[in-house]
């Protein structure tokens, strides 16, 4: 009985298993599918993926290295091997270039470059060479070229604008700007060079007499930068904006190496979008490499960009990948309308107005030479004498060399000299006194400048005082000074405006210049102000302003501050409005008034007040006069209007800028007086009178008040004998009509220029 029950139990279990087995497959299919064929066809592939062995190496990110110059691969599962010869370099030509490392630890990178321990140091990696020529994928890495100066709030794009056919154009040519110094950057020497410490790093101690050992990967000094030099206002830094190819983007690449064609390398952490500072070399040659900064050329060139790792493959077995990037020309010598040149903004003291005599430029003497160690600004230079024999070769002194771009500006290799150290210029001994060449006369001394006399005044939005004479004669001018103008190899267009602000015409100031176009070149950097006649008199308020004119068809140079605003207008097919593109560069308020003394041009602070002498005509309305003594004769009281009329020389103190005189003036004069009863008096006096004007302003001295004085009077009488000469004192209510004429300075020297108002 028990055996029978056991058999029945086993049969039930087998039946249940038989029923459950075919139902398992349809359970994975769509509920509407009532056949098992579809499930049998769709399940094997997903099941195969799910059952993939976990020890296989998956492709984390699909990568396509098409268009690359070189790809280094390592076998699957390769670990860092022991140091041995024969392994590939961390990036192409790594051992033969100068290398600077930025924003990361340089020690492991330099140790691997010397042959130390890294992923491929054991020789198990293989380099796969791609297309050695130009690659469109690599060229697309360069997205923009920007320029940064200390005066620019944001970087300026000088290349990267797309035309209608998709071609990038050069927006501005930065040839006329200065160069930022990179002498403080520390760089490692090539491994093939003599063993030395990295540039900028302290040398390792060496025992006396011991030979220098080869560079060892086990002893790598940290390369530390020196103190950077403060950049001048016109120093420009070119920056390449780059983007790693999207089809080969690896999230686990650790480093980027950018190598130029001159043997300089820059290593920095990997980023898909990154920037690289470069230095434009216009001498036509690379000079000696130093690794401080990458070099680019006005005629174009190329860079190699490598993304690499030291200890772990980036994707599958890829160790590094290299692309060739074409750098476009930074000058445009092909198009009929080339890119305009950038020029630094004038400083506050570079634009000056002067109304003195035109100075004669003296010959250069020792006192006018630049200070020792100062870098010559970019621009054309003449032939220089040969260096002394006791000095070293001048290969890195910035002398112009032949080749493409020669004559545009001197080489900047002096900023990147391999042996240049921070502060080297300050430690250099002062040069000997410059002597004239044999056979030439000694240089003439510059004329002494009298500091007590006013000189050219800057257009720094201040004020000056100019007498009417030089403005009427056209003896005033504006000058662009400073060394920057020597770099101009193309015309710079400026606009000059001279308006009268104390009178209006149609609600706007009166423009006194019909044509204010000013084209500046190194040999012509002066704008003469034409003689002023119409709408101008001797007492006026003027505003002299200089504007940049970036859209002028006569100019080929754009100031840095204007480039960002007018970039779209310069590249547009429709011409922009030149008037709206102008920007105020410098201005000065001019007070045109008669000045004291013999000077005709003064600053506002130095003008002050002065003594002036002028003729006035007093007319007495009523007079109280005492002759001799009151107890001998009765006072003479004249109540009739205009009982006396005379002429007097008045002297007072006058402020020509404020158009205000001291309220009391001294007078020396005389008048004819009607005394009544047939008597007429001739009175000469010394007195005081008010100068508060009641009509007009400025030189108009018509006033009403009292005149008091002492003098001598001669009285004649028609009815009887003459009374003769008598002393007299008087006080009169008087109206004086006068106009200021000559002025007398406090030093006693007179200037008899005429002055007349409207």
C-alpha positions in Angstrom: 0.0 0.0 0.0 2.8 2.3 0.8 4.6 1.5 -2.4 1.5 2.3 -4.4 1.2 5.7 -2.6 4.8 6.5 -3.4 4.4 5.7 -7.1 1.3 7.9 -7.3 3.2 10.8 -5.6 6.1 10.5 -8.0 3.6 10.5 -11.0 1.9 13.6 -9.8 5.2 15.4 -9.4 6.2 14.4 -12.9 2.9 15.6 -14.4 3.2 18.9 -12.7 6.7 19.4 -14.0 5.5 18.5 -17.5 2.7 21.1 -17.4 4.9 23.9 -16.0 7.8 23.4 -18.4 6.1 24.6 -21.6 4.5 27.6 -19.8 7.8 29.2 -18.9 8.7 30.4 -22.4 5.3 32.0 -23.2 5.5 33.9 -20.0 8.3 36.1 -21.4 6.4 37.0 -24.5 3.6 39.4 -25.3 0.4 38.2 -23.6 -1.4 38.4 -26.9 1.0 35.8 -28.4 -0.3 32.3 -28.0 2.6 30.5 -29.8 6.0 29.7 -28.5 7.9 30.4 -31.8 8.3 34.1 -31.3 9.7 33.7 -27.8 12.2 31.1 -29.1 13.4 33.6 -31.7 13.7 36.7 -29.6 15.1 35.4 -26.3 18.5 34.0 -27.3 20.2 37.3 -28.2 19.2 39.2 -25.0 20.1 36.1 -23.0 23.5 36.0 -24.6 24.1 39.7 -23.7 23.1 39.1 -20.1 25.2 36.0 -19.8 28.3 37.9 -21.2 31.4 37.0 -19.2 32.3 39.6 -16.6 36.0 39.3 -17.3 35.7 40.7 -20.8 36.9 44.4 -21.4 33.9 46.4 -22.6 34.2 49.5 -24.8 33.2 52.2 -22.3 32.7 54.9 -25.0 32.6 54.2 -28.8 35.6 55.9 -30.3 36.6 56.8 -33.8 40.2 58.0 -34.3 39.8 58.6 -38.0 42.0 61.5 -39.2 44.5 61.2 -36.4 48.2 61.5 -37.0 49.1 58.7 -34.6 47.4 56.3 -32.1 49.4 54.3 -29.5 47.7 51.1 -28.3 48.6 48.7 -25.6 47.7 45.0 -25.3 44.5 44.3 -23.3 45.2 44.0 -19.6 48.6 45.7 -19.9 49.9 47.0 -16.6 52.8 49.4 -15.9 56.0 47.5 -16.7 59.4 47.9 -15.4 61.5 50.6 -17.0 63.3 49.4 -20.1 64.4 50.8 -23.4 62.3 50.5 -26.6 58.9 51.8 -25.4 57.2 54.6 -27.3 57.2 58.1 -25.9 54.4 59.6 -23.9 53.7 61.9 -26.9 55.5 62.2 -30.3 59.0 63.7 -30.0 58.6 64.1 -26.3 62.3 63.7 -25.6 63.4 66.2 -28.2 61.3 69.3 -27.2 61.3 71.8 -24.4 58.3 71.1 -22.1 56.4 73.2 -19.7 53.7 71.6 -17.5 50.7 73.7 -16.4 48.0 73.1 -13.7 49.2 69.6 -12.7 52.0 67.7 -11.1 55.0 67.8 -13.5 57.1 65.2 -11.8 55.4 62.0 -13.2 55.2 63.5 -16.7 58.9 64.5 -16.7 59.9 61.2 -15.2 58.0 59.3 -17.9 59.6 61.5 -20.6 63.0 60.6 -19.3 62.2 56.9 -19.7 60.8 56.2 -16.2 58.1 53.9 -15.2 54.7 54.3 -17.0 52.2 52.2 -19.0 54.3 51.7 -22.2 57.8 51.9 -20.7 58.1 48.1 -21.0 57.8 48.2 -24.8 54.5 46.4 -25.1 52.7 49.3 -26.8 52.6 49.8 -30.5 52.1 53.1 -32.5 49.7 53.1 -35.4 50.5 55.9 -37.9 47.6 57.6 -39.6 47.5 60.2 -42.4 50.7 62.5 -42.0 49.1 65.3 -44.1 46.5 67.9 -43.2 43.4 66.5 -41.6 40.0 68.2 -41.7 39.1 66.6 -38.4 42.2 67.9 -36.8 41.8 71.4 -38.3 38.3 71.6 -36.9 39.8 71.4 -33.4 40.8 75.1 -33.7 37.6 77.0 -32.9 38.8 80.6 -32.4 41.8 82.9 -31.9 41.4 85.5 -29.2 43.4 88.5 -28.0 43.6 89.7 -24.4 45.2 92.9 -23.2 45.2 94.5 -19.7 42.8 97.2 -21.0 40.2 94.7 -22.5 37.5 93.6 -20.1 36.8 90.5 -22.3 39.0 88.7 -24.9 38.6 89.9 -28.4 38.1 87.4 -31.2 40.6 88.1 -34.1 39.8 84.9 -36.1 36.8 82.6 -36.2 34.0 84.5 -38.0 32.3 82.3 -40.6 31.5 83.5 -44.0 28.4 82.5 -46.0 30.3 79.6 -47.5 31.5 78.4 -44.1 35.1 79.8 -44.3 36.7 81.4 -41.3 38.2 84.8 -41.7 40.7 86.9 -40.0 38.9 89.8 -38.3 41.8 91.8 -37.0 45.6 91.7 -37.5 47.4 92.0 -34.1 50.8 92.9 -35.6 51.0 96.4 -34.1 50.4 95.4 -30.5 53.0 94.7 -27.9 53.9 91.2 -26.6 53.4 89.8 -23.2 56.5 88.5 -21.5 56.8 84.8 -20.8 60.3 84.8 -19.3 59.0 83.8 -15.9 57.7 80.4 -17.2 59.8 77.4 -16.1 60.3 74.6 -18.7 62.2 71.3 -18.8 65.0 70.8 -21.3 65.0 68.1 -23.9 66.3 64.8 -22.6 69.0 64.8 -25.3 70.5 68.0 -24.0 73.3 68.3 -21.4 72.0 67.4 -17.9 70.9 70.7 -16.3 68.2 71.8 -14.0 65.0 73.0 -15.6 64.9 76.6 -16.6 63.8 78.7 -13.7 64.5 75.9 -11.1 67.4 75.9 -8.7 70.4 73.7 -9.8 71.0 70.5 -7.9 74.2 70.5 -5.8 77.2 68.9 -7.5 80.3 67.8 -5.7 83.5 69.7 -6.8 85.2 67.8 -9.6 82.4 65.3 -10.0 81.1 64.8 -13.6 77.5 65.5 -14.5 75.5 62.4 -14.5 72.8 61.7 -17.2 69.2 62.8 -16.5 67.7 60.3 -14.3 63.9 59.6 -14.1 64.3 58.9 -10.4 65.4 62.4 -9.6 63.0 65.0 -11.1 62.9 68.5 -9.6 59.7 70.4 -9.6 59.8 73.2 -12.2 58.6 76.4 -10.5 57.8 79.6 -12.3 59.4 82.9 -11.5 57.7 86.1 -10.8 55.9 87.4 -13.9 56.5 90.9 -15.2 53.6 93.3 -15.0 52.3 93.5 -18.5 52.1 97.0 -20.1 48.8 98.4 -21.3 49.5 97.5 -24.9 50.7 93.9 -24.3 48.6 91.4 -26.2 48.3 87.7 -25.4 47.0 85.5 -28.2 45.0 82.5 -27.1 43.9 79.5 -29.2 40.4 78.2 -28.3 40.3 74.4 -29.2 37.9 71.5 -28.9 38.8 67.9 -28.9 37.1 65.8 -31.6 33.8 64.6 -30.4 34.1 61.2 -32.2 37.3 60.4 -30.2 36.3 62.0 -26.9 37.6 60.0 -24.0 36.4 60.9 -20.5 39.4 59.1 -19.0 42.2 60.8 -20.8 44.3 62.5 -18.2 46.7 64.9 -20.1 47.0 67.0 -23.2 50.3 67.8 -24.9 50.4 70.6 -27.5 53.6 70.8 -29.5 54.5 73.5 -32.1 56.7 73.2 -35.1 59.6 74.9 -33.3 60.2 72.3 -30.6 58.1 73.7 -27.7 55.5 71.6 -25.8 52.9 72.6 -23.3 51.3 69.9 -21.2 48.0 70.5 -19.2 45.1 68.4 -17.8 42.8 67.0 -20.4 39.6 68.9 -21.2 37.3 68.6 -24.2 37.4 72.4 -24.7 40.7 74.1 -23.7 42.7 77.2 -24.5 46.4 77.5 -25.3 48.4 80.8 -25.1 50.7 81.4 -28.1 53.3 84.0 -29.2 53.3 85.4 -32.7 56.8 85.5 -34.1 57.1 87.8 -37.1 60.8 87.4 -37.8 60.3 84.4 -40.1 62.2 82.0 -37.9 61.6 80.0 -34.7 64.7 81.1 -32.9 66.0 78.8 -30.2 63.2 76.8 -28.5 62.7 77.1 -24.8 59.3 75.6 -23.9 58.0 78.8 -22.3 55.3 79.5 -24.9 54.2 78.0 -28.2 55.1 79.9 -31.4 52.8 80.7 -34.3 53.6 82.7 -37.4 51.9 85.4 -39.5 52.1 83.1 -42.5 50.4 80.2 -40.7 51.7 76.9 -39.3 50.6 73.8 -37.5 50.4 72.3 -34.0 50.2 68.7 -32.8 47.7 68.0 -30.0 48.0 64.7 -28.1 45.7 63.3 -25.4 47.5 60.7 -23.4 47.6 58.7 -20.2 50.5 57.4 -18.0 49.1 54.4 -16.2 45.7 53.4 -17.5 44.3 53.1 -21.1 41.7 55.6 -22.0 39.3 53.5 -24.1 39.9 49.7 -24.7 43.7 49.7 -25.2 44.2 53.3 -26.5 47.1 55.1 -24.6 47.3 58.3 -26.6 46.0 59.9 -29.8 47.6 62.7 -31.8 46.0 65.1 -34.2 47.5 67.7 -36.5 45.9 71.2 -36.3 46.5 73.8 -38.9 47.0 77.4 -37.5 45.7 80.0 -40.1 47.8 83.0 -41.2 47.6 85.9 -38.8 48.0 88.4 -41.6 45.9 88.8 -44.8 48.0 89.6 -47.8 45.6 88.1 -50.4 42.2 89.8 -50.1 41.6 93.2 -51.6 40.0 94.4 -48.4 42.3 92.8 -45.7 41.7 92.7 -42.0 42.4 96.0 -40.2 45.3 96.3 -37.9 44.8 96.5 -34.2 46.5 99.5 -32.4 46.7 100.2 -28.6 44.6 103.0 -27.2 46.4 106.2 -26.7 47.3 107.0 -23.1 45.9 110.0 -21.3 49.1 112.0 -21.9 49.7 110.9 -25.5 47.2 113.4 -27.1 48.3 117.0 -26.4 47.2 120.5 -27.5 49.9 123.1 -27.9 49.8 126.8 -28.9 53.5 127.6 -28.5 56.1 127.8 -31.3 56.8 124.6 -33.2 59.9 122.9 -31.7 62.7 121.6 -33.8 63.4 118.0 -33.1 67.0 117.6 -31.8 69.3 114.9 -32.8 69.3 111.8 -30.6 71.9 112.0 -27.8 72.8 109.8 -24.9 70.2 111.4 -22.7 67.3 110.4 -25.0 68.3 106.8 -25.3 65.9 104.2 -23.8 66.9 102.9 -20.3 69.1 99.8 -20.1 67.2 96.5 -20.3 64.0 98.0 -21.8 62.5 96.1 -24.6 62.1 97.9 -27.9 58.5 98.3 -28.9 57.3 96.4 -32.0 57.6 98.2 -35.3 60.0 98.9 -38.1 63.6 99.7 -37.1 66.6 100.8 -38.9 69.9 99.0 -39.4 71.8 98.5 -36.1 75.6 98.4 -35.7 77.3 95.1 -35.2 77.6 93.9 -31.6 81.0 94.1 -29.9 83.3 91.1 -30.2 83.6 90.6 -26.5 79.9 89.9 -26.2 78.1 86.7 -27.0 76.1 86.0 -30.2 73.0 88.0 -30.6 70.8 85.2 -31.6 68.1 85.9 -29.0 68.2 89.7 -28.9 65.2 90.3 -31.0 67.0 91.3 -34.2 65.1 91.1 -37.4 65.8 88.1 -39.5 65.0 87.4 -43.1 62.0 85.3 -44.1 58.3 85.7 -44.1 57.1 88.6 -42.1 60.4 90.4 -41.9 60.0 94.1 -41.3 56.7 93.8 -39.6 58.1 93.9 -36.1 61.2 92.6 -34.3 61.4 89.0 -33.1 60.3 88.4 -29.5 62.8 85.8 -28.8 64.2 88.0 -26.2 61.1 87.3 -24.1 61.7 83.6 -24.5 65.5 83.2 -24.4 66.5 79.8 -23.0 69.0 81.3 -20.6 67.0 84.3 -19.6 66.2 84.4 -15.9 63.7 86.6 -14.1 65.2 89.8 -13.0 68.2 89.4 -15.4 67.6 92.8 -16.9 67.7 94.5 -13.4 71.1 92.8 -12.6 72.7 93.8 -15.9 75.5 96.5 -15.4 74.7 99.9 -16.8 76.1 100.5 -20.3 78.9 103.0 -20.9 78.1 106.5 -22.0 77.2 106.4 -25.7 79.8 108.0 -28.0 79.1 109.3 -31.5 80.6 107.3 -34.3 84.0 108.3 -35.6 83.9 111.0 -38.3 80.5 112.5 -37.2 80.0 115.7 -35.2 78.9 115.4 -31.6 75.1 115.3 -31.1 73.4 118.5 -30.3 71.8 119.0 -26.9 68.1 119.2 -26.6 66.9 122.7 -26.0 66.3 123.4 -22.3 62.6 123.6 -21.4 61.6 126.5 -19.1 59.4 124.8 -16.4 57.9 128.2 -15.5 56.4 128.5 -18.9 53.3 126.4 -20.0 53.9 123.6 -22.3 51.7 121.1 -24.2 48.7 120.1 -22.2 47.1 116.6 -22.4 43.6 116.1 -23.7 42.7 114.4 -20.4 39.2 116.0 -20.0 40.6 119.0 -18.2 40.7 122.7 -19.1 43.3 125.2 -20.5 43.3 128.9 -21.1 44.4 130.2 -24.5 44.5 133.8 -25.6 42.6 134.8 -28.8 45.7 135.6 -30.8 47.0 132.1 -31.5 43.6 130.8 -32.3 42.9 133.6 -34.8 46.3 133.0 -36.4 46.1 129.2 -36.5 49.1 128.6 -34.2 47.5 125.8 -32.2 47.8 122.1 -33.0 47.1 118.7 -31.5 49.9 116.1 -31.3 49.9 112.3 -30.9 53.0 111.6 -28.8 54.4 108.5 -27.2 56.4 105.6 -28.7 53.3 103.7 -29.8 52.9 105.8 -32.9 56.2 104.6 -34.2 54.6 101.2 -34.8 52.0 102.6 -37.3 52.6 101.0 -40.7 49.1 101.9 -41.8 47.1 105.1 -41.4 45.0 105.6 -38.3 41.9 107.7 -38.8 40.8 110.1 -36.0 38.2 112.8 -35.9 38.7 116.3 -34.4 35.8 118.5 -33.2 36.1 122.1 -32.0 32.8 123.5 -30.8 31.8 126.8 -29.1 29.7 126.0 -26.0 28.9 129.5 -24.7 26.7 130.2 -27.7 24.2 128.0 -29.4 22.8 127.8 -33.0 19.6 126.0 -33.3 19.9 124.6 -29.8 23.3 122.9 -30.4 26.9 124.1 -30.0 28.5 125.8 -32.9 31.0 123.6 -34.8 34.1 125.7 -35.7 35.9 123.0 -37.8 34.5 122.3 -41.3 36.7 119.2 -41.8 37.9 117.4 -38.7 39.5 114.3 -40.4 42.9 113.5 -38.9 45.0 110.8 -40.6 47.9 109.8 -38.3 51.1 108.2 -39.5 54.5 108.0 -37.8 55.8 110.9 -40.0 52.7 113.0 -39.6 51.2 112.8 -36.1 50.1 116.5 -35.8 46.7 118.1 -36.5 46.9 121.9 -37.1 43.9 123.8 -35.9 43.0 126.2 -38.7 42.6 130.0 -38.1 39.3 130.8 -36.4 37.4 133.8 -37.6 33.8 133.0 -38.1 31.7 132.5 -35.0 34.7 133.2 -32.8 35.7 136.2 -30.8 38.2 137.0 -28.1 36.1 135.8 -25.2 34.7 132.3 -25.8 34.3 128.9 -24.3 35.4 126.0 -26.6 35.5 122.2 -26.4 38.2 120.4 -28.3 37.6 116.7 -28.6 39.3 113.9 -30.5 37.3 110.8 -31.5 38.3 107.5 -32.9 37.0 106.9 -36.4 37.2 103.1 -37.0 34.9 103.0 -40.0 36.6 105.7 -41.9 37.6 104.5 -45.4 40.8 106.5 -45.1 42.0 104.5 -42.1 43.3 100.9 -41.9 43.9 100.8 -38.2 41.4 100.1 -35.4 41.9 100.9 -31.7 41.6 98.0 -29.4 38.7 99.5 -27.5 36.7 99.9 -30.8 37.3 96.5 -32.3 34.6 94.7 -30.4 32.0 97.2 -31.3 32.7 97.5 -35.0 33.7 93.9 -35.9 30.3 93.1 -37.4 30.2 96.4 -39.3 33.7 95.8 -40.8 32.6 92.3 -42.1 29.2 93.3 -43.2 28.3 93.8 -46.9 26.4 97.0 -46.0 28.7 99.8 -44.8 28.0 101.2 -41.4 27.6 104.8 -40.3 31.1 106.3 -39.5 29.6 109.0 -37.2 27.8 106.5 -35.0 30.9 104.3 -34.7 33.1 107.1 -33.3 34.2 107.1 -29.7 35.6 109.9 -27.5 39.3 109.4 -26.9 40.4 112.7 -25.4 39.0 116.2 -24.8 39.8 119.5 -23.2 37.8 122.7 -22.3 39.3 125.8 -23.7 38.8 129.3 -22.2 39.7 131.8 -24.9 40.4 135.0 -23.0 43.1 137.7 -22.9 45.8 136.5 -20.6 48.1 138.4 -18.3 51.7 139.0 -19.2 53.4 137.7 -22.3 52.2 134.1 -22.3 49.4 133.1 -24.7 48.8 129.5 -23.4 48.3 128.5 -19.8 46.7 125.9 -17.7 43.6 126.7 -15.9 45.3 126.5 -12.5 48.1 128.8 -13.6 45.9 131.4 -15.2 44.6 133.0 -12.0 44.0 136.7 -11.9 46.0 139.6 -13.2 46.1 143.4 -13.1 44.6 145.1 -16.1 44.6 148.7 -17.3 41.9 150.2 -19.5 40.3 153.5 -20.4 37.0 154.5 -19.1 34.7 157.6 -19.5 33.1 158.7 -16.2 30.0 160.9 -16.4 29.0 162.6 -13.1 25.4 162.7 -12.1 25.8 164.6 -8.9 29.0 165.9 -7.2 29.9 167.0 -3.7 33.3 168.8 -3.9 35.5 170.6 -1.4 38.2 173.0 -2.5 40.9 174.5 -0.3 39.3 174.4 3.2 35.7 174.3 4.3 36.2 177.3 6.6 37.6 179.4 3.8 35.3 178.5 0.9 31.9 176.9 0.7 31.6 173.4 -0.6 30.7 173.1 -4.3 27.6 171.1 -4.7 26.6 170.3 -8.2 23.2 168.7 -8.7 22.8 168.9 -12.4 23.0 165.7 -14.5 26.2 165.3 -16.5 27.7 168.2 -14.8 31.2 166.7 -15.6 32.6 164.4 -18.2 36.1 163.1 -18.3 38.4 160.2 -19.2 40.5 158.1 -16.9 42.9 155.2 -16.9 41.5 152.5 -14.6 43.5 149.7 -13.0 41.9 146.6 -11.4 42.5 143.0 -10.8 40.6 140.7 -13.2 40.0 137.0 -13.5 39.6 136.3 -17.2 38.4 132.7 -16.8 35.7 133.6 -14.3 35.1 136.9 -16.1 35.0 138.7 -12.8 37.0 141.7 -11.6 37.7 143.0 -8.1 34.8 145.3 -7.3 36.9 148.5 -6.8 39.4 149.9 -9.3 41.9 152.7 -9.0 41.7 155.6 -11.5 44.0 158.2 -12.7 42.3 160.8 -14.9 40.6 164.1 -15.3 37.3 165.7 -16.3 35.8 169.0 -17.3 33.3 170.3 -14.7 30.6 172.9 -15.0 30.4 174.7 -11.6 27.7 177.3 -12.5 27.8 181.1 -12.5 30.0 181.0 -15.6 32.8 178.9 -13.9 34.4 175.9 -15.5 36.8 173.6 -13.7 39.5 171.3 -15.0 40.2 168.6 -12.4 42.9 166.0 -12.4 42.5 163.4 -9.8 43.5 160.1 -8.3 40.5 158.1 -7.0 38.7 154.8 -6.6 35.5 153.7 -8.3 33.4 150.5 -8.5 33.9 148.0 -11.3 30.6 146.0 -11.0 29.3 145.9 -14.6 25.7 146.7 -15.3 25.9 146.0 -19.1 27.6 143.1 -20.9 30.2 140.9 -19.3 33.9 140.1 -19.6 35.8 143.1 -20.7 32.8 145.4 -20.5 33.3 147.8 -17.6 30.1 149.9 -17.8 29.1 150.5 -14.2 27.1 152.7 -11.9 28.3 153.8 -8.5 30.4 156.4 -6.7 33.7 157.9 -7.6 35.8 159.4 -4.9 39.1 161.1 -5.4 41.7 163.8 -4.6 43.3 166.1 -7.0 44.1 169.6 -8.3 41.5 171.8 -10.0 42.0 174.9 -12.2 38.8 177.1 -12.2 38.2 179.7 -14.8 35.4 182.3 -14.6 33.7 184.1 -17.6 32.3 186.9 -15.4 35.4 187.7 -13.3 39.0 186.8 -12.7 40.1 183.1 -12.7 40.2 181.5 -9.3 43.4 179.6 -10.3 44.7 176.2 -9.1 43.2 174.7 -6.0 43.4 171.4 -4.2 40.1 169.5 -4.3 38.4 166.4 -2.9 35.1 165.1 -4.3 32.5 162.4 -4.2 30.3 161.9 -7.2 27.5 159.7 -8.3 28.8 158.4 -11.6 28.1 156.3 -14.6 31.3 154.9 -16.3 31.4 153.5 -19.8 34.6 151.5 -20.6 36.0 148.5 -22.3 39.1 146.6 -21.2 42.0 147.0 -23.5 45.7 146.4 -22.6 46.7 144.3 -19.7 49.6 144.8 -17.3 51.0 141.7 -15.5 52.1 141.6 -11.9 55.7 141.3 -13.0 55.5 144.8 -14.6 55.7 143.6 -18.2 52.9 144.9 -20.5 51.1 143.2 -23.3 49.2 145.6 -25.5 47.0 143.2 -27.4 43.6 144.5 -28.4 40.4 142.9 -27.1 36.9 143.6 -28.2 33.7 141.8 -27.5 30.6 141.6 -29.6 
